[in-house]
Amino acid sequence: MKAAIFAHYDPGERVDPHVIYYLRALRDTVDQLLLVSTARLSPEMVTELEAMGLEVYLRDNRGLDFSSYAAGLERLELSRLDGLLLCNDSVYGPLTPLRAVLEQFSTLSSDFGCITSSHEIATHAQSYFLWFGRSVLESDAFRDFWRGVEPLASKRDVIRRYEVGLSQRLIKAGFPLTVYARHEAGGQTADLSTLATQALRTFARRWRSTDFWRDVRDVLLLRSRPSVNPTQVQWRDLLATDRCPFIKVELLRDDPKGGLVRDELLRILRARTDYPVALIESHLARFSTEGRASG
């Protein structure tokens, strides 16, 4: 039996159509799907979701996706599961069938998998899509980690303590990480060039931020190593080479690396996938009128 926990937040107190699309794909892939939302969803919306075959749990808006994952885990019987997905609404997709992802993890006998990984701070699975097989679910490392999760307000702290922390704990416990959309940049020169470009854009955007200078300090003191975020910088290669099934919302919504990629990316999606791009355009239009939307 396979289950999925989907962490959701929307300041407009709704479930956007692009999220509904993702939830339908998940429901067709797993046996049990639990939506954990910090939005104040209407009774009508909850009824609609339950009619789709979802279980819905509404909680206070404290902490980010890991707090929702932890709340969901308390409501599942892990002993009954052969596999568990943790997913959130920070992406558009799936662009390709999700069954292919789970089949690859199964073929490789992987009990710890993700779509993309990052080497920022330390090697870790990016938490918008995580897969855990039975051996991980039964491990002390997995259970002890979730007992220690508490609500954190800072995304930076969540990444360091929980996204990186979970991966490092499982890797050290003997569970190697399998990455579905693995991309290796084109040699050291290309890596350095991409890293330099990202660093300049990040500096221009974040130099007033205290967190930015903390990150710089950690790199200088060798507490972490500089690296590119593949979902922000290498998205073209991920789509072209690996048929990555997701695109991060922030890539189109916030343009965090200054690449002005929206038109190009939407053209690629129309040409190469069957994904209804109108869902993305509608969500982005809503964001531009309502302010910062979910993701």
N, C-alpha and C positions, 0 to 999 in steps of 0.2 A: 504493500500500500504506500502510495506517495502523497505527500501533502505539501501545501505551499502557504506561507504567511506573506501577505502583501501589506506593506506599510504605506499609509496614505495620509496626505495633508492637503487641504485646499482652503485658502483664506476666504474664498467665496462660498464656503460651506456646501460644496457640491462634489460630485464625481464627474470630471470632465469626460466628454465622449472619447478622447484618445485613451483615457484610462479604462473606460468600459471595453474598448477594443482589446486592450492588453488582458483584462480580466477574463474575457470570453476565451481567449487563446489559452490562458492558464487553466481555466476550468476544463477545457478539452484535453489537457495534458496530465492533470493530477486527479487523484480520487477525492481529495478534500482541500478546499480553498477557504482560508480565513482572511478576511479583510479587517485590518486593525486601523482605524481612522481617528485622527485627532480633530477632524472637522465636525461641526455640529450638523450632521446630516438630518434631513427631514424624515419623518416616519415613512413618507411616500418613497423617498429614495432608498431607504433601508429595505422596504418591501420589494422594490424593483430588483435590488441586488440579491435578495434571498430567493426571488423567483428565478434568478439565473443559476441558482445552485450554490451560492456563496453563504458562508457564515459571517456575520458582521459583529464586530466588537468596537464600541465607541469608547474612547478614553480621553482624559484631560490632555490638553496640549502642553505636555511637559517632556522635555527631551526630544531627540530626533529619531531617526529610523531604528536605531538599536534599541531604544526604549520600547518602540512598538513591536519589534521582533521579540523582545523579552516578554512583553505582555502576551503575545500570541503563543509563545512556547508554553506558558503556564496553562493554556487551554487545550493543548494537544497531548495525546497519549503517545509519547515517543516510542514506547516499547512496541507499539503496533505498526510502526513505520519502517519501511525499507529505504525510504529516502525522503529528504526534506529540501524544499526550495525556500529561500528568503529573498523577496523581491520588493522593489519600491517604485514609486511613481516619478522618479527622476529621469526617466527615459521615454522616448517614443519607440514604439514597436509592439510586437516583434515584426521584423522585416522578413524573416524566414521562419519556417516551422520550428517550434520549441522542441518537438520530439527528437529532432536531429541532435540537439544539444544534449539531451539526457541519454540518447543512444550512444553518443561518443563517450560520455562519462562512464556508461555501463561497459562499453567495449574495452575501454582502458582500465577497467576495474578501479576507477577513481572514486574514493569516498569523500574527497574534498575538491570542489571545482568551482570555477567562476567563468564569466565571459571574458573579462579583461583583468589584467593585473597591473600594478604600478610598483616602481622601486622608490618612490618618494618616501622619505623617512627610513623605510625598510621594505623589503619585498612583501607585498600583501595583495590579497584578492580585493577587487573593488566591490563594495557591498551592495550595489544595486541588483546583483543577481548572484546568489551563492547556492551551491549544491552540497549537501551532506548525505553520505550513505550510512548504512547501518553501523559500521564499525566506529565511525565518528560519533554518531548519536548515542552510542552506548559507552563512550569514553568518559573518563573522569575529567579530562582536559576540556571537553566541550561543556559538560554540565557545570563544572566549577566556574568556567568563564561567565556563563549567563547568570549564575548566582551573584556575581559581583557587579552586574550592570546597574547603574543608577542614572537618573535623568541628568544630562549635561546640556547647557544652553549653547555652548560654543561648538560650531562645526569642526574647528581645528582640534579641539580636545576630543571630540568623538572619533575623528580620524585617527589620532595618535593612540588613544587608549583602547578603542574598540575595533575599528577597522583593521589597523595594523596589529593591535594586540591579539585579536582572535586568530589572525593568520599565523603570527609568530608562535603563538601557543600551540596550535595544531601541528605546525611544521616541526617544532621541537619535540612534540609528542610522537613523531614518526608518521605523520600523515602528509605525504607530498602533495603539493598544489598542482592540479591540472587546469590549464588555461585553454579555453575553447578557441578564442580569437587571438591566438598568439601572433605577435608581430615583432620581428627583430629589425631595428632600423638599419639602414644601409651602410654599415661600417662605422668606424670611430669618427671619421671626418663628418659624416652625416649626423651622427649623434651630437657631436660638439656644436655643429652649426645650428641644429634644431634647438639644442639646449640654450645656446646664446640668444637666439631669436626669442624664445619663450621668456628668458630672464629679462630681456630689455622690455618686452611688453608688460610683464608682470610688475617690473619696477615702475613703469609709467602709470600703471593703474593702481598700485597698492603702496606707494612709497610713504604715504601718510599713515598707514595702518601699523599699529603696534605689533600685531601678529606677524606682519611681513618681516619686521626687523628681528623678531624672535626666531623666525625661520632662518634668516641670514646668519644669526649668531650660532644656531645649531649646526649649520653647514660649516662655518668657520672653525667651530670647536670639534668637528668630526662626529657630532652626535647623529647626524643624518647626512645623506649624500644627495647632491642635486640630481634631478631626473625629470624627464618629461612625463606628463600625464597623457597616455595614449588616446583617451577618449576626447581630449581637447586638441591635441597636436597631430596625431597620426590617424585621424578618422578616415581620410581618403584611402590609406593603405588597408585599414581594417575592413572597410567596405569592399574594396576591390579584390583583396587577396583572401580574406578569411570569411567573407559574407557574414560579417558581424550582425547579429539580429537586432541590435539596438543603436540608437543615437541619443546622446545625452541632451536633455531639454536645455540645459544651460548653454550648450554650444550655439544653439539658435537664438535663445532668449536673451542671453547676456553678452555673447561674443567675447568671452573672457580673454582670449589671446589676440584680439584686434585683427582677426583675419578677414572679417566681413564675408563670412562663408555662407550666409543663409541662402542666397539665390543659387549658388553653385550646388549646395547640398540638396536642395529641393529638386533641382534638375536631375541630379544623379538618382535620387529616390524614384522619381517618375520613370526614368529610363530603365532602371535595373531591378525594381521591385514592384510588387503588387500592392504595397501599402497605400492606403487611402490618404494621400498627402493633404487633402482638404482638412483632415483632423488636426494636423500640425498647424496649418494656416489659421484655422479657427481658434486654436488655443493661443497662438502668438498674438492674434488680433485682440483676443480677450485680455491678454496680459497687458497690451499696450494701452487699453482703456481702463482696466481695473487696477493697474499697478502690478507689483510682483506676484506672480502666480505660483502654483505649486511646482516642486521639482528642485 
